[in-house]
Amino acid sequence: MIQTDFHKLAEKELLDARDYYDELVFGLGKKFILEIEYILKRIRSSPFEFPIYFNEFRIALLRKFPFSIIFRIDDGRIYILAIAHQKRKPRYYANRLD
């Protein structure tokens, strides 16, 4: 299986979104995590099926939540730059490239 690494802020975005959804409805946070895991599995199995979004980064849209996973393939690894809410300022995470 391809190793997956998260930018520290992407990991925080994931946990914050999970907590937010759990506060709305108990158990919804778990459904969010299951959706993330499903998309990550698809990314690991066929990373090049997802379109290039900017630079070398690709985008994978979640099906049931308004989030995207922004990632790149780097030396045979998947690097997650952001778990981005689709209504936030576009490409707010671009400064994480440094």
N, C-alpha and C positions, 0 to 999 in steps of 0.2 A: 504494500500500500504506500502511496505517495505521502511523504511527511507534509504536514500542514503547520505553518507558523503564523501567528497573529501579531500584528503590530499591537503594542500595549494599549493604545487608545481604541483599536478595533475590539479588543477583548472587553474593554470597559463599556463600549457601545452595546455589545451583545448582552452583557449582564444588566446594564441599565434598562434596556428594552424589555428583557425578561421580567425584571422587577416591576416595571411600569404595567405590563400586561397582567401580571399577577395581582396588582393592586386594583385593576379594573374588574377582573373576574378571576376568582380563584381557579387555578388550573390552566388559564390562558397562556401564562408564561411558559408552561411545559409544552403547550402546543406550538408556541413560537420556537422553542429550542428544537423540537422535533422537525419543524419545517427547515430550520437552519441545517440540521444534520442531514436531512434529505438532499438539500441543494449541495452541501459539501461533498456528499457521496457522489453526486453527479459530476461535480467539478473534478474530483479525484479520478473518476473513471474516464472522463472525456473533457479535459480542460480546454481543448481547442475548439469545442463546439460553441463556446460562448464568445460573443462579439468583443472586439477590441473597443474600449471605451475612450481611453486617452493614453498617450504614450504606449507603453507595453502592457498596460493594465486592461483587464477584461471585466465584464460586468455580468453578474448572474442575478436575475430578479426572483424574489420569493413569489410564490403563487398566492398565498393567503394573507400576507402581511405587506404593508407598504415599505419594504426594505429591499436593499440590494447588497450583494457581496461584491466588493471591488477587490480583485486579486490579480496576481501575475504568476507565471511559471518561471522559476529561477533555479537553475542547476538541478532540475528534476524535483524541485520542491514547490509547494503551493504557498505563496506568501499573501496573507489577507491584510490588505491595507485598511479597509473600513467595512463596517456593517452600517451602511448608510440609509437613513430614512429618506425616502424619495421626495419628501416635501421640504427638505432642508436646502439651504443654499447649495447650488450645484458645485461639485468638486471642492467643497470646503476642506477636504482631507489632503489636497494636493501639497500642502506645506509639510506633510509627513514624509515626503520623499527624501528629505535631507538626511 
